[in-house]
Amino acid sequence: MHAILTTSRCSEKRVPPTVNDTSPVRLTIGVDECGLADGYDGGTHSPKTVDGYDHAPTASLARPPLVMHLARQTDTTACMKTYLPYGNERLELELDATNVTVIEPRFLPGLADEAVAFEQAVRNPIGCRPLRETILASDQVAVVIPDITRPLPTERLLPWLFAELGHVPADHFVIVNGTGSHRANTPAELAAMCGAKVAQRYQIVNHDAHDRQSLEQAGVGEDGQPVFYNRQYCQADKRIVLGFIEPN
């Protein structure tokens, strides 16, 4: 028997502590994008519980290239022990399999100064004008953020963004929490995600895909079905979407 363990983001899948079956098995554990193993740096707040699972809401801004580290267990008598990241903690897993390969990420150092890197990026974008020249003081601006199930360091990004757009009044912004079909995040969760100062000064709304009154038709899909977006997002003069690229 050869078991393959993939240790990655938060382990939402429950797995048995041992595997005793002697038949061939391929075991993959915990591949999601809301936990510690993908670079979560501890942040300033604890994991949040969403639908019964703990989620760490922040991650390192610099997501370096993923380098896989393989560890093999071929001892026919020893028990294989490994750990799965879960929230701010980890779960211990023991397998009595005789041939196990553990595939785990090894991360490289991030940016030396994240704030400076952000400033340089928005002031020297590729193929377009700098952000502060694109957004006018009179514009109504929608800023979209991922909800609490995604480890974007929103509480760091938003202050840098608003500082760069300091010529735009605070009441011209609306922060749209991109929940998709997830539940709305609570005021306490939004304050932890965005930072207390941002939550106090700027309007934050939870996107609600089930509330037809909060949506506006933005077009028609290839299948002929109408496509609806958040109404405040559609009505904004300028739209800024914050996010990251990661397998899902």
C-alpha positions in Angstrom: 0.0 0.0 0.0 1.2 3.5 -0.8 -0.5 6.5 0.8 0.1 10.0 -0.6 -0.6 12.9 1.8 -0.9 16.4 0.5 -0.5 19.0 3.2 -1.8 22.4 2.1 -4.3 25.0 3.3 -6.9 24.5 6.0 -8.1 20.9 6.5 -11.8 21.1 6.1 -12.0 17.4 5.2 -12.2 15.0 8.1 -9.9 12.0 7.7 -9.5 8.9 9.8 -6.4 8.8 12.0 -5.2 5.5 10.6 -5.4 3.6 7.4 -5.5 -0.2 7.9 -6.7 -1.4 4.5 -4.0 -3.4 2.7 -5.4 -2.7 -0.8 -3.8 0.1 -2.9 -4.9 3.5 -1.8 -4.2 7.1 -2.8 -5.0 9.5 0.0 -5.1 13.2 -0.5 -5.8 15.4 2.5 -6.8 19.0 3.0 -6.5 21.0 -0.2 -8.3 24.3 0.2 -7.3 27.9 0.4 -8.2 29.2 3.8 -5.6 28.1 6.3 -2.1 28.4 7.5 0.0 26.3 5.2 -0.1 28.7 2.3 1.9 31.4 4.0 -0.4 32.7 6.7 1.8 34.8 8.9 -0.2 34.8 12.1 -1.8 38.2 11.4 -3.3 40.2 14.2 -6.4 38.2 14.8 -7.5 34.7 15.5 -9.2 32.3 13.0 -12.9 32.8 12.4 -15.5 30.1 12.4 -17.4 29.8 9.1 -20.0 27.0 8.6 -18.4 25.1 11.4 -14.8 25.4 10.3 -12.0 27.7 11.4 -10.6 30.1 8.8 -7.5 32.2 9.0 -8.5 35.5 7.3 -5.0 36.9 6.5 -1.9 35.7 4.7 1.4 37.0 3.6 1.1 39.7 0.9 4.0 38.2 -1.0 3.1 34.7 -2.1 6.5 33.3 -3.3 6.8 30.4 -5.7 5.7 27.1 -4.2 8.4 24.5 -3.9 7.3 21.0 -3.0 9.1 19.0 -0.4 8.7 15.2 -0.4 9.3 13.0 2.6 9.0 9.3 2.3 8.2 6.7 4.9 9.1 3.2 3.8 9.8 1.5 7.2 7.6 -1.5 7.4 7.4 -1.3 11.2 7.2 2.4 12.1 4.1 4.5 12.2 4.0 7.6 10.0 3.2 10.8 11.8 2.5 14.1 10.1 0.6 17.3 10.8 -2.2 19.2 9.0 -2.5 23.0 9.5 -6.0 23.9 10.8 -6.8 27.5 11.8 -3.9 28.8 14.0 -3.2 25.2 15.2 -2.4 21.9 13.6 -3.9 18.4 13.7 -1.7 15.4 14.3 -2.2 12.5 12.0 -0.8 9.0 12.3 -0.9 6.4 9.6 0.2 2.8 10.0 0.8 2.6 6.2 4.1 1.1 5.3 4.8 3.2 2.2 3.9 6.9 2.6 4.9 10.0 0.7 4.2 13.4 2.3 4.1 16.3 -0.1 4.3 19.7 1.7 5.1 23.3 0.6 8.3 25.1 1.4 7.9 28.8 1.2 10.6 31.4 0.4 10.9 34.8 2.1 8.3 37.4 1.2 8.8 41.1 0.4 11.1 43.1 2.6 8.7 46.0 2.7 5.2 45.2 1.5 3.9 48.8 1.8 6.7 50.2 -0.4 6.1 47.4 -3.0 2.4 48.2 -3.1 3.1 51.9 -3.6 5.5 51.2 -6.4 3.1 48.8 -8.1 0.1 51.2 -8.1 2.3 54.2 -9.2 4.0 52.3 -12.0 1.4 49.9 -13.4 1.8 47.9 -16.6 0.0 49.4 -19.6 -2.1 52.0 -17.9 -2.0 55.3 -15.9 -1.1 55.3 -12.2 -4.0 54.6 -9.9 -4.2 58.0 -8.3 -4.4 59.6 -11.8 -7.2 57.2 -12.8 -9.5 57.9 -9.9 -10.9 61.4 -9.7 -11.9 63.1 -6.5 -15.5 63.3 -7.8 -15.7 59.5 -8.5 -17.9 57.1 -6.6 -15.6 54.1 -6.1 -16.5 50.5 -5.3 -13.7 48.4 -3.8 -14.3 44.6 -3.8 -12.6 42.4 -1.2 -12.7 38.6 -0.7 -14.8 37.3 2.2 -13.4 35.8 5.3 -12.9 32.4 3.6 -10.0 33.8 1.6 -6.6 34.6 3.2 -6.0 38.0 1.5 -4.3 40.5 3.9 -7.1 43.0 3.4 -6.5 44.8 6.7 -3.1 45.8 5.3 -4.0 46.5 1.7 -7.0 48.8 2.3 -5.1 51.4 4.4 -2.4 51.5 1.7 -5.1 51.9 -1.0 -6.9 54.7 0.7 -3.7 56.5 1.5 -2.9 56.4 -2.2 -6.4 57.7 -3.0 -6.3 60.3 -0.3 -7.8 63.0 -2.6 -11.1 61.0 -2.8 -13.5 61.7 0.1 -14.2 58.7 2.4 -17.9 58.8 1.7 -17.2 58.3 -2.0 -16.1 54.7 -1.3 -18.1 51.6 -0.7 -16.3 48.3 0.2 -18.2 45.3 -1.2 -17.5 42.1 0.6 -17.4 39.5 -2.1 -19.3 36.6 -0.4 -20.4 34.8 -3.6 -23.0 32.4 -2.3 -21.4 32.3 1.2 -23.1 33.7 4.3 -22.7 37.4 5.2 -19.8 38.2 7.5 -20.6 39.8 10.8 -19.6 43.3 11.8 -16.9 41.9 14.1 -15.6 39.8 11.3 -15.6 42.7 8.8 -13.7 44.8 11.3 -11.1 42.1 11.8 -10.8 41.6 8.0 -10.6 45.3 7.0 -9.1 46.8 10.2 -11.0 48.6 12.9 -10.2 52.1 11.6 -11.3 51.3 8.0 -14.5 49.7 9.3 -15.3 52.8 11.3 -14.6 55.3 8.5 -15.8 53.5 5.3 -19.1 51.9 4.3 -18.8 48.1 4.0 -21.6 46.0 2.5 -22.0 42.3 2.2 -22.8 41.1 -1.3 -26.0 39.1 -1.1 -26.5 36.9 -4.2 -30.0 35.9 -2.8 -31.3 39.4 -2.5 -32.7 40.4 -5.9 -33.2 44.0 -4.8 -29.5 44.5 -4.2 -28.5 43.2 -7.7 -28.5 44.8 -11.1 -28.4 43.1 -14.5 -25.0 43.7 -16.1 -25.5 41.7 -19.3 -26.5 38.4 -20.8 -24.3 35.3 -20.6 -23.4 33.0 -23.6 -26.3 30.7 -22.6 -28.7 33.6 -22.9 -29.3 33.9 -19.2 -29.2 37.3 -17.5 -26.1 38.1 -15.4 -26.6 40.1 -12.2 -23.9 42.0 -10.2 -24.0 43.8 -7.0 -26.0 47.0 -7.6 -23.5 49.4 -5.8 -20.7 47.8 -7.7 -22.5 48.4 -11.0 -23.4 52.0 -10.2 -19.9 53.0 -9.1 -17.9 55.3 -11.5 -14.7 53.3 -10.9 -14.2 49.8 -9.6 -11.2 48.3 -7.8 -11.1 44.5 -7.2 -8.6 43.2 -4.6 -7.6 39.5 -4.7 -4.9 37.0 -5.5 -4.3 34.1 -7.8 -4.5 30.7 -6.2 -5.8 27.3 -7.1 -9.3 26.6 -5.9 
